[in-house]
Amino acid sequence: MNRVFKAAWIVGVALVIALVFSAGAEPVARAFAAAGLAGLAVVCLLRGVAIVAAGVGWFAVFPRSLRPRALTCVEFRFLREGASALLPFTVIGGNAIGARALALRGAPASLAAASVIVDVLLQASTQALFTLVGLATLAAIGKAGGVDGTIAVVIACAVPALVMFYFIQRPAGRRLVRSMLARAVGERDWLSFGAVEALSARLDDIYARGGLLTASTIHMAVWFLGALEVWAMLAFIGLPAGYPEALVIESLTQAIRGAAFAIPAGLGAQEGGFVAIGAIFGVPPDVAIAMSLIRRVPDFVFGVPSLLAWQMLEGRNALSHRPVTGEAEGG
């Protein structure tokens, strides 16, 4: 495990604890309990639907002749989410694990890695659009003046990150891909996704023949599903708010979390985002932090089983002594 990411994970956990105690542990616990089991169940249900949809979006990225089973993409989409949320990796590390699992299931490893890279770029692109929708909604409901410098900071951080992610897919930046993956989860043989040339060819193939428009549309819909989670939390906690307010909170909080992509699971960034953006609509800090913690419940509900299934897959592969090759046929 890379020491930098481990340290970032520890710092993130410390930030969450500090925010909880700054708002008051008891008020946060009361707000969390106010959602009830029904509230937690609804949030988990909505998250499950969103992850299934995101898995279908990943499936659409592949060229038709090279697509794995849609159910496989959905299964490993749960793994990607769980690894990113529960393991001390950045989002890159969690997605690398998803690519690894897809290769173990028989997909060419370079194709698995390329598909994840494109899928994450589409997520980032649609998130940028979703943020603009959130800003427009904020202006439409007459609350734009309450954001102050928060939005400027988000845009200043998020736009360079999006540009950089696009750059690494171009010829001048593709040689960075394997080193980024290796640094994210350690130098291990199972991170060999094939030669850089093979990965580049797979990226070109996806851009030429993949269903990028379909995948983008699905990912955009997933962001709006996330706003439903926020709306449900507000309703179950007992705070009157409409879907537009929930959309603003979700879009801008996700933008803040996206800007802090180097922190595993956005620890601290997500909680701080809920506090900062929630305050625009009069959401108290303790309630905002409770909402963020409720938001993390599905991470455990879906993430733990996914990680256990991944370990079983790795175990079967180790027992069979089957290598993961860059251009193995399958799918």
KEKE-3310 file (N, C-alpha, C; in steps of 0.2 Angstrom, whole numbers, plus 5000, padded with zeros to 4 digits):
npx = (5004:5003:5012:5008:4994:4989:4992:4984:4971:4971:4971:4959:4950:4952:4948:4934:4930:4934:4925:4913:4913:4915:4902:4895:4894:4883:4871:4873:4871:4858:4852:4855:4849:4836:4832:4829:4826:4819:4822:4836:4835:4828:4838:4848:4842:4840:4853:4858:4851:4856:4870:4868:4863:4875:4883:4878:4880:4894:4895:4890:4900:4910:4915:4903:4906:4915:4910:4908:4897:4882:4878:4890:4897:4889:4890:4904:4904:4899:4909:4919:4914:4914:4927:4933:4927:4929:4942:4959:4962:4964:4951:4956:4963:4953:4945:4955:4955:4943:4945:4955:4947:4938:4947:4951:4939:4940:4940:4950:4965:4970:4959:4950:4956:4956:4943:4938:4946:4940:4927:4928:4932:4920:4911:4917:4916:4902:4899:4904:4895:4883:4886:4885:4872:4867:4872:4865:4852:4853:4854:4842:4833:4836:4846:4860:4868:4872:4883:4895:4913:4914:4910:4919:4931:4928:4927:4939:4947:4941:4941:4954:4958:4949:4954:4967:4965:4959:4971:4980:4975:4979:4991:5004:5002:4999:5009:5009:4999:5000:5010:5003:4992:4999:5005:4994:4989:4999:5015:5012:5011:4998:4994:4997:4992:4995:5005:5009:5006:4996:4986:4984:4979:4967:4960:4958:4950:4939:4935:4932:4922:4914:4899:4898:4889:4878:4882:4886:4874:4867:4876:4874:4860:4862:4868:4858:4849:4857:4853:4841:4843:4848:4836:4827:4834:4833:4819:4816:4823:4816:4816:4809:4811:4813:4815:4823:4832:4838:4845:4854:4862:4867:4874:4884:4890:4895:4904:4913:4918:4924:4934:4942:4949:4960:4959:4956:4940:4934:4934:4930:4930:4918:4909:4912:4907:4894:4890:4894:4887:4874:4871:4867:4854:4849:4851:4856:4873:4875:4865:4868:4881:4876:4868:4878:4885:4874:4874:4885:4882:4876:4888:4895:4885:4884:4897:4905:4901:4904:4918:4922:4918:4926:4939:4937:4937:4950:4956:4952:4958:4972:4974:4972:4982:4982:4988:4986:4984:4989:4983:4974:4961:4944:4928)
npy = (4994:5011:5023:5037:5037:5029:5038:5049:5043:5041:5054:5059:5051:5057:5070:5068:5064:5075:5084:5079:5080:5094:5098:5092:5077:5071:5078:5075:5061:5060:5066:5057:5046:5050:5048:5035:5017:5015:5026:5024:5012:5016:5025:5016:5008:5017:5020:5007:5005:5016:5011:5000:5005:5013:5002:4997:5008:5007:4995:4999:5007:4998:4992:4984:4971:4967:4967:4962:4952:4960:4959:4956:4968:4975:4969:4970:4984:4987:4982:4991:5003:4999:4996:5009:5016:5010:5005:5010:5018:5030:5035:5031:5019:5011:5009:5003:4990:4986:4984:4974:4964:4962:4957:4945:4938:4935:4945:4953:4960:4973:4979:4979:4988:5000:5002:5005:5017:5026:5025:5032:5044:5048:5049:5059:5070:5071:5074:5087:5093:5091:5098:5111:5112:5111:5124:5132:5129:5134:5148:5150:5148:5158:5159:5161:5170:5166:5157:5162:5161:5148:5140:5145:5140:5126:5125:5130:5119:5107:5109:5109:5096:5088:5091:5086:5073:5070:5072:5062:5052:5055:5053:5059:5057:5044:5035:5037:5030:5017:5018:5026:5018:5008:5015:5018:5006:4999:4990:4976:4960:4958:4970:4972:4978:4975:4980:4997:5001:4992:4996:5009:5006:5000:5010:5019:5011:5010:5023:5025:5015:5013:5014:5028:5040:5034:5029:5041:5047:5038:5039:5053:5052:5045:5054:5062:5053:5052:5064:5062:5054:5063:5071:5061:5059:5071:5072:5061:5065:5076:5088:5101:5102:5104:5094:5103:5110:5099:5094:5104:5104:5091:5091:5101:5097:5085:5090:5096:5085:5078:5087:5084:5072:5065:5061:5047:5040:5052:5057:5067:5078:5076:5077:5090:5097:5094:5102:5115:5118:5114:5123:5134:5132:5132:5121:5113:5111:5099:5091:5091:5084:5072:5068:5066:5055:5045:5044:5036:5024:5014:5012:5002:4992:4988:4987:4979:4965:4965:4966:4955:4945:4948:4945:4931:4928:4932:4922:4910:4912:4912:4899:4892:4896:4905:4917:4935:4942:4954:4953:4943:4933:4934:4937)
npz = (5000:4996:5004:5004:5001:5011:5022:5018:5019:5033:5037:5032:5039:5052:5049:5047:5060:5067:5062:5066:5080:5081:5077:5087:5094:5100:5095:5081:5081:5085:5074:5064:5069:5067:5054:5053:5051:5040:5032:5030:5023:5011:5006:5003:4994:4983:4980:4976:4964:4957:4956:4949:4937:4933:4931:4919:4911:4910:4903:4891:4886:4880:4864:4853:4848:4858:4870:4887:4898:4902:4916:4922:4921:4929:4941:4944:4945:4957:4964:4961:4966:4980:4983:4981:4991:5003:5005:5008:4996:4982:4971:4959:4962:4967:4955:4947:4953:4949:4935:4936:4941:4931:4921:4926:4925:4912:4902:4890:4897:4894:4887:4898:4907:4898:4896:4909:4911:4901:4905:4918:4914:4907:4918:4925:4916:4914:4927:4928:4920:4927:4938:4933:4930:4943:4948:4940:4944:4957:4955:4949:4960:4968:4977:4974:4979:4992:4991:4990:4990:4988:4977:4967:4972:4970:4956:4952:4957:4951:4937:4932:4936:4928:4916:4916:4918:4905:4898:4900:4893:4880:4867:4872:4885:4889:4893:4906:4912:4917:4927:4936:4940:4946:4957:4964:4970:4973:4969:4960:4952:4947:4942:4929:4915:4902:4887:4885:4872:4868:4877:4872:4859:4863:4869:4858:4850:4858:4858:4845:4842:4853:4863:4867:4869:4873:4885:4892:4893:4902:4913:4917:4921:4932:4941:4944:4950:4962:4968:4972:4983:4992:4993:4999:5011:5018:5019:5027:5039:5042:5037:5028:5011:4993:4978:4969:4978:4984:4973:4971:4983:4981:4969:4970:4982:4977:4968:4976:4983:4972:4968:4978:4975:4978:4991:4999:4997:4998:5011:5024:5015:5009:5020:5024:5013:5013:5024:5021:5009:5013:5022:5015:5013:5025:5033:5048:5055:5062:5057:5043:5043:5048:5038:5028:5034:5034:5020:5018:5023:5013:5006:5015:5015:5002:4998:5007:5004:4990:4991:4997:4988:4978:4984:4984:4971:4967:4975:4969:4957:4960:4965:4953:4946:4935:4924:4922:4907:4895:4882:4882:4875:4877:4886)
capx = (5000:5007:5011:5005:4987:4987:4992:4978:4966:4971:4970:4952:4946:4953:4944:4927:4929:4934:4919:4907:4914:4914:4895:4892:4892:4876:4866:4874:4868:4851:4850:4856:4843:4829:4831:4826:4828:4815:4826:4842:4833:4827:4844:4852:4838:4842:4860:4858:4848:4861:4876:4866:4863:4881:4886:4875:4884:4901:4894:4889:4907:4913:4912:4898:4909:4920:4907:4907:4890:4880:4878:4897:4899:4885:4894:4911:4903:4898:4916:4923:4912:4915:4934:4934:4924:4931:4949:4963:4965:4961:4947:4960:4964:4946:4944:4960:4953:4937:4948:4958:4942:4935:4952:4951:4933:4941:4941:4957:4966:4971:4952:4947:4959:4954:4936:4938:4948:4935:4921:4929:4932:4913:4909:4920:4913:4895:4898:4905:4889:4879:4888:4883:4865:4866:4873:4859:4846:4854:4853:4835:4829:4837:4851:4866:4872:4874:4888:4902:4919:4914:4909:4925:4936:4926:4928:4946:4950:4938:4942:4961:4958:4946:4959:4973:4962:4959:4977:4983:4973:4982:4998:5009:5001:4997:5014:5008:4993:5002:5013:4997:4989:5004:5006:4988:4988:5006:5018:5010:5010:4991:4992:5000:4987:4997:5009:5006:5004:4990:4981:4982:4975:4960:4957:4956:4945:4933:4933:4929:4916:4910:4893:4900:4884:4873:4885:4886:4867:4866:4879:4870:4854:4864:4869:4851:4847:4860:4850:4835:4845:4848:4829:4825:4837:4830:4812:4815:4825:4811:4818:4806:4815:4811:4820:4828:4836:4842:4849:4859:4866:4870:4879:4889:4894:4899:4909:4919:4921:4927:4940:4947:4949:4966:4958:4951:4932:4932:4933:4931:4928:4910:4906:4913:4903:4887:4890:4895:4881:4868:4870:4864:4847:4847:4853:4861:4879:4874:4861:4872:4885:4872:4866:4884:4886:4869:4876:4890:4879:4876:4895:4896:4880:4886:4904:4908:4900:4908:4925:4923:4917:4933:4944:4936:4939:4957:4958:4952:4964:4978:4974:4972:4989:4981:4990:4981:4988:4987:4979:4970:4955:4938:4923)
capy = (5000:5017:5027:5043:5036:5027:5044:5053:5040:5043:5062:5060:5049:5062:5076:5066:5064:5082:5088:5076:5083:5101:5099:5089:5070:5069:5080:5071:5055:5061:5068:5051:5041:5053:5045:5028:5011:5016:5031:5020:5007:5020:5027:5010:5006:5022:5019:5001:5007:5020:5007:4995:5009:5015:4996:4997:5013:5005:4990:5003:5009:4993:4991:4979:4965:4966:4968:4957:4952:4966:4957:4956:4975:4978:4965:4973:4991:4987:4981:4997:5008:4997:4997:5016:5019:5006:5004:5017:5020:5035:5033:5027:5012:5007:5007:4998:4984:4983:4982:4968:4958:4960:4953:4939:4935:4933:4950:4955:4965:4980:4981:4980:4994:5005:5003:5009:5024:5030:5026:5037:5051:5050:5051:5066:5075:5072:5077:5094:5096:5091:5104:5117:5111:5113:5131:5136:5129:5138:5154:5150:5148:5164:5158:5161:5175:5163:5152:5166:5159:5140:5138:5147:5135:5120:5125:5130:5113:5102:5109:5106:5088:5085:5092:5082:5066:5069:5073:5056:5047:5057:5050:5061:5056:5037:5032:5038:5026:5011:5020:5029:5012:5004:5019:5018:5000:4995:4986:4969:4958:4958:4977:4972:4978:4974:4985:5004:5001:4988:5000:5014:5003:4998:5016:5021:5006:5012:5030:5024:5010:5012:5018:5034:5044:5030:5028:5047:5048:5034:5042:5059:5050:5042:5060:5065:5049:5054:5070:5059:5051:5069:5073:5056:5060:5077:5071:5057:5068:5080:5095:5102:5104:5101:5091:5107:5111:5093:5094:5109:5101:5085:5093:5105:5093:5080:5094:5097:5078:5077:5091:5081:5065:5062:5058:5040:5040:5059:5057:5074:5083:5075:5080:5097:5099:5094:5107:5121:5119:5113:5130:5139:5131:5132:5114:5114:5107:5092:5087:5090:5079:5065:5066:5063:5048:5041:5043:5031:5017:5010:5010:4996:4987:4985:4987:4973:4959:4965:4965:4948:4941:4949:4940:4924:4928:4932:4916:4905:4913:4910:4892:4889:4899:4908:4924:4940:4944:4960:4953:4937:4933:4932:4942)
capz = (5000:4995:5011:5003:5001:5018:5026:5016:5022:5040:5038:5030:5045:5057:5048:5049:5067:5070:5060:5070:5087:5081:5077:5093:5093:5102:5090:5075:5082:5085:5067:5061:5071:5065:5048:5055:5047:5033:5028:5028:5017:5005:5003:5000:4988:4978:4979:4972:4958:4954:4954:4943:4931:4931:4928:4912:4907:4909:4898:4885:4884:4876:4857:4853:4847:4863:4877:4892:4899:4906:4923:4924:4922:4935:4947:4946:4946:4964:4967:4960:4971:4987:4984:4982:4997:5009:5005:5008:4990:4979:4966:4954:4965:4967:4948:4945:4956:4945:4929:4937:4942:4924:4917:4929:4923:4905:4897:4888:4902:4891:4886:4904:4909:4894:4897:4915:4910:4897:4910:4923:4911:4906:4924:4927:4911:4916:4934:4927:4917:4933:4943:4930:4931:4950:4949:4937:4949:4963:4953:4948:4966:4971:4982:4972:4983:4998:4990:4991:4986:4988:4970:4964:4974:4967:4949:4951:4958:4947:4930:4931:4937:4922:4910:4917:4917:4898:4895:4901:4887:4874:4866:4876:4892:4890:4897:4914:4915:4921:4933:4940:4943:4951:4963:4967:4974:4974:4963:4960:4945:4944:4939:4922:4910:4895:4885:4884:4865:4868:4880:4868:4854:4865:4870:4851:4848:4862:4856:4838:4841:4859:4864:4872:4870:4878:4892:4895:4895:4908:4919:4918:4924:4939:4945:4946:4955:4968:4971:4975:4989:4997:4995:5004:5018:5020:5020:5033:5045:5044:5035:5022:5005:4987:4974:4967:4984:4985:4967:4972:4988:4978:4963:4973:4986:4973:4965:4981:4984:4966:4968:4983:4972:4980:4997:4999:4999:4999:5018:5026:5009:5008:5026:5024:5007:5015:5029:5017:5004:5016:5026:5011:5014:5032:5036:5053:5054:5064:5052:5037:5044:5049:5031:5025:5037:5031:5013:5018:5024:5007:5005:5018:5013:4995:4997:5010:5000:4984:4992:4999:4982:4974:4987:4982:4964:4968:4978:4964:4952:4963:4965:4946:4943:4929:4924:4919:4902:4892:4876:4882:4872:4881:4887)
cpx = (5004:5006:5007:4997:4985:4987:4986:4972:4965:4969:4962:4948:4946:4948:4936:4926:4929:4928:4913:4907:4913:4906:4892:4890:4885:4871:4867:4871:4861:4848:4850:4850:4837:4827:4827:4828:4825:4819:4832:4840:4832:4833:4848:4849:4840:4849:4861:4856:4853:4867:4874:4866:4870:4885:4884:4879:4891:4900:4893:4895:4910:4910:4908:4901:4914:4917:4907:4899:4888:4880:4885:4899:4895:4889:4900:4910:4902:4905:4920:4921:4914:4923:4936:4932:4927:4938:4953:4966:4961:4955:4950:4961:4958:4944:4949:4958:4947:4940:4951:4953:4939:4940:4952:4945:4934:4942:4948:4959:4967:4964:4949:4949:4956:4947:4935:4940:4943:4929:4922:4929:4925:4910:4911:4917:4906:4894:4899:4898:4883:4880:4885:4875:4863:4867:4867:4853:4847:4852:4845:4831:4831:4842:4858:4871:4875:4880:4895:4907:4919:4914:4916:4930:4934:4928:4936:4950:4948:4940:4949:4961:4955:4951:4964:4971:4962:4966:4981:4981:4976:4989:5003:5008:5000:5002:5013:5003:4996:5006:5008:4994:4993:5005:5000:4987:4994:5008:5017:5009:5003:4989:4995:4994:4989:5002:5005:5003:4997:4984:4979:4977:4968:4956:4954:4950:4938:4930:4929:4923:4912:4904:4894:4894:4879:4876:4885:4879:4865:4869:4876:4864:4856:4865:4863:4848:4850:4856:4843:4837:4845:4841:4826:4827:4833:4823:4812:4818:4820:4812:4814:4810:4812:4816:4825:4834:4841:4847:4855:4864:4870:4876:4885:4894:4898:4905:4915:4922:4926:4934:4945:4948:4955:4965:4953:4944:4930:4931:4935:4928:4920:4907:4906:4908:4896:4886:4890:4889:4875:4866:4866:4856:4844:4848:4858:4867:4878:4870:4864:4877:4882:4870:4872:4886:4881:4871:4881:4888:4879:4883:4897:4891:4882:4893:4907:4907:4904:4915:4927:4922:4924:4938:4943:4938:4946:4960:4958:4957:4970:4979:4975:4979:4988:4983:4985:4986:4985:4982:4975:4963:4949:4933:4917)
cpy = (5006:5021:5033:5042:5033:5033:5048:5050:5041:5050:5062:5057:5054:5068:5074:5066:5071:5086:5085:5080:5090:5103:5097:5082:5068:5072:5077:5064:5055:5062:5061:5046:5044:5050:5039:5023:5012:5021:5028:5016:5011:5022:5022:5008:5010:5021:5012:5002:5011:5016:5003:4999:5011:5009:4996:5002:5011:4999:4994:5006:5005:4993:4984:4972:4962:4966:4961:4956:4958:4965:4957:4963:4977:4975:4969:4981:4992:4986:4988:5002:5006:4998:5004:5019:5016:5005:5010:5018:5026:5031:5029:5020:5008:5005:5002:4991:4981:4981:4975:4962:4957:4956:4946:4935:4933:4938:4951:4961:4972:4983:4983:4987:5000:5007:5007:5016:5028:5031:5031:5044:5053:5052:5058:5071:5076:5075:5085:5097:5096:5097:5111:5117:5114:5121:5135:5135:5133:5145:5155:5151:5154:5164:5158:5165:5171:5158:5156:5163:5151:5138:5140:5142:5129:5120:5126:5123:5107:5102:5107:5099:5085:5085:5087:5074:5065:5069:5066:5051:5049:5054:5052:5059:5048:5033:5032:5034:5021:5013:5023:5023:5009:5008:5019:5012:4996:4991:4979:4967:4958:4965:4977:4972:4977:4980:4992:5004:4998:4992:5006:5012:5002:5005:5019:5017:5008:5019:5029:5020:5010:5016:5024:5038:5040:5030:5035:5049:5045:5037:5049:5057:5048:5048:5062:5060:5050:5060:5067:5056:5057:5071:5068:5058:5066:5076:5066:5060:5073:5087:5096:5105:5100:5098:5096:5109:5105:5092:5098:5106:5095:5087:5096:5101:5088:5083:5095:5090:5076:5080:5088:5073:5061:5059:5052:5042:5047:5060:5065:5079:5082:5078:5087:5100:5099:5100:5114:5123:5118:5120:5135:5138:5130:5125:5115:5109:5100:5088:5086:5084:5072:5063:5063:5056:5043:5039:5037:5024:5012:5007:5003:4991:4984:4983:4980:4967:4959:4964:4958:4943:4942:4945:4933:4923:4927:4925:4910:4906:4911:4902:4889:4891:4902:4915:4928:4943:4950:4959:4946:4937:4931:4938:4940)
cpz = (5000:5002:5010:5004:5008:5023:5024:5019:5029:5041:5037:5036:5050:5056:5049:5056:5070:5068:5064:5077:5087:5081:5083:5091:5094:5097:5083:5075:5082:5078:5063:5062:5068:5058:5048:5050:5040:5029:5025:5022:5011:5001:5000:4994:4982:4976:4974:4965:4954:4952:4949:4937:4928:4928:4921:4908:4906:4903:4891:4882:4879:4869:4857:4853:4853:4870:4881:4893:4903:4914:4926:4926:4928:4941:4949:4946:4954:4967:4967:4965:4978:4988:4985:4988:5003:5010:5005:5002:4987:4974:4960:4956:4965:4960:4945:4947:4951:4938:4930:4938:4935:4920:4920:4927:4915:4900:4896:4893:4900:4890:4893:4907:4905:4895:4904:4915:4907:4902:4915:4920:4909:4912:4926:4922:4913:4923:4933:4924:4923:4937:4940:4931:4939:4951:4946:4941:4955:4961:4952:4954:4970:4977:4980:4976:4989:4997:4991:4987:4985:4981:4966:4965:4970:4960:4948:4952:4953:4940:4928:4931:4931:4916:4910:4916:4909:4895:4895:4896:4880:4873:4870:4883:4894:4894:4904:4917:4919:4927:4938:4944:4948:4957:4967:4972:4975:4968:4964:4953:4942:4942:4932:4918:4903:4893:4884:4877:4864:4871:4876:4862:4856:4866:4863:4849:4851:4859:4849:4837:4847:4859:4869:4874:4874:4885:4896:4897:4902:4914:4921:4923:4931:4943:4948:4951:4962:4972:4975:4982:4994:4998:5000:5011:5021:5023:5027:5039:5047:5042:5028:5016:4999:4983:4971:4972:4985:4979:4968:4977:4985:4973:4966:4978:4983:4970:4970:4982:4978:4965:4973:4981:4975:4987:4997:5001:5000:5007:5021:5021:5008:5014:5026:5018:5009:5020:5026:5013:5008:5020:5022:5011:5021:5036:5041:5052:5056:5059:5045:5038:5045:5042:5027:5027:5034:5024:5013:5020:5018:5005:5008:5016:5007:4995:5001:5006:4994:4985:4994:4993:4978:4977:4985:4975:4963:4970:4973:4958:4954:4963:4958:4943:4936:4928:4920:4913:4898:4886:4876:4879:4877:4881:4888)
residu = (MET:ASN:ARG:VAL:PHE:LYS:ALA:ALA:TRP:ILE:VAL:GLY:VAL:ALA:LEU:VAL:ILE:ALA:LEU:VAL:PHE:SER:ALA:GLY:ALA:GLU:PRO:VAL:ALA:ARG:ALA:PHE:ALA:ALA:ALA:GLY:LEU:ALA:GLY:LEU:ALA:VAL:VAL:CYS:LEU:LEU:ARG:GLY:VAL:ALA:ILE:VAL:ALA:ALA:GLY:VAL:GLY:TRP:PHE:ALA:VAL:PHE:PRO:ARG:SER:LEU:ARG:PRO:ARG:ALA:LEU:THR:CYS:VAL:GLU:PHE:ARG:PHE:LEU:ARG:GLU:GLY:ALA:SER:ALA:LEU:LEU:PRO:PHE:THR:VAL:ILE:GLY:GLY:ASN:ALA:ILE:GLY:ALA:ARG:ALA:LEU:ALA:LEU:ARG:GLY:ALA:PRO:ALA:SER:LEU:ALA:ALA:ALA:SER:VAL:ILE:VAL:ASP:VAL:LEU:LEU:GLN:ALA:SER:THR:GLN:ALA:LEU:PHE:THR:LEU:VAL:GLY:LEU:ALA:THR:LEU:ALA:ALA:ILE:GLY:LYS:ALA:GLY:GLY:VAL:ASP:GLY:THR:ILE:ALA:VAL:VAL:ILE:ALA:CYS:ALA:VAL:PRO:ALA:LEU:VAL:MET:PHE:TYR:PHE:ILE:GLN:ARG:PRO:ALA:GLY:ARG:ARG:LEU:VAL:ARG:SER:MET:LEU:ALA:ARG:ALA:VAL:GLY:GLU:ARG:ASP:TRP:LEU:SER:PHE:GLY:ALA:VAL:GLU:ALA:LEU:SER:ALA:ARG:LEU:ASP:ASP:ILE:TYR:ALA:ARG:GLY:GLY:LEU:LEU:THR:ALA:SER:THR:ILE:HIS:MET:ALA:VAL:TRP:PHE:LEU:GLY:ALA:LEU:GLU:VAL:TRP:ALA:MET:LEU:ALA:PHE:ILE:GLY:LEU:PRO:ALA:GLY:TYR:PRO:GLU:ALA:LEU:VAL:ILE:GLU:SER:LEU:THR:GLN:ALA:ILE:ARG:GLY:ALA:ALA:PHE:ALA:ILE:PRO:ALA:GLY:LEU:GLY:ALA:GLN:GLU:GLY:GLY:PHE:VAL:ALA:ILE:GLY:ALA:ILE:PHE:GLY:VAL:PRO:PRO:ASP:VAL:ALA:ILE:ALA:MET:SER:LEU:ILE:ARG:ARG:VAL:PRO:ASP:PHE:VAL:PHE:GLY:VAL:PRO:SER:LEU:LEU:ALA:TRP:GLN:MET:LEU:GLU:GLY:ARG:ASN:ALA:LEU:SER:HIS:ARG:PRO:VAL:THR:GLY:GLU:ALA:GLU:GLY:GLY)
# end
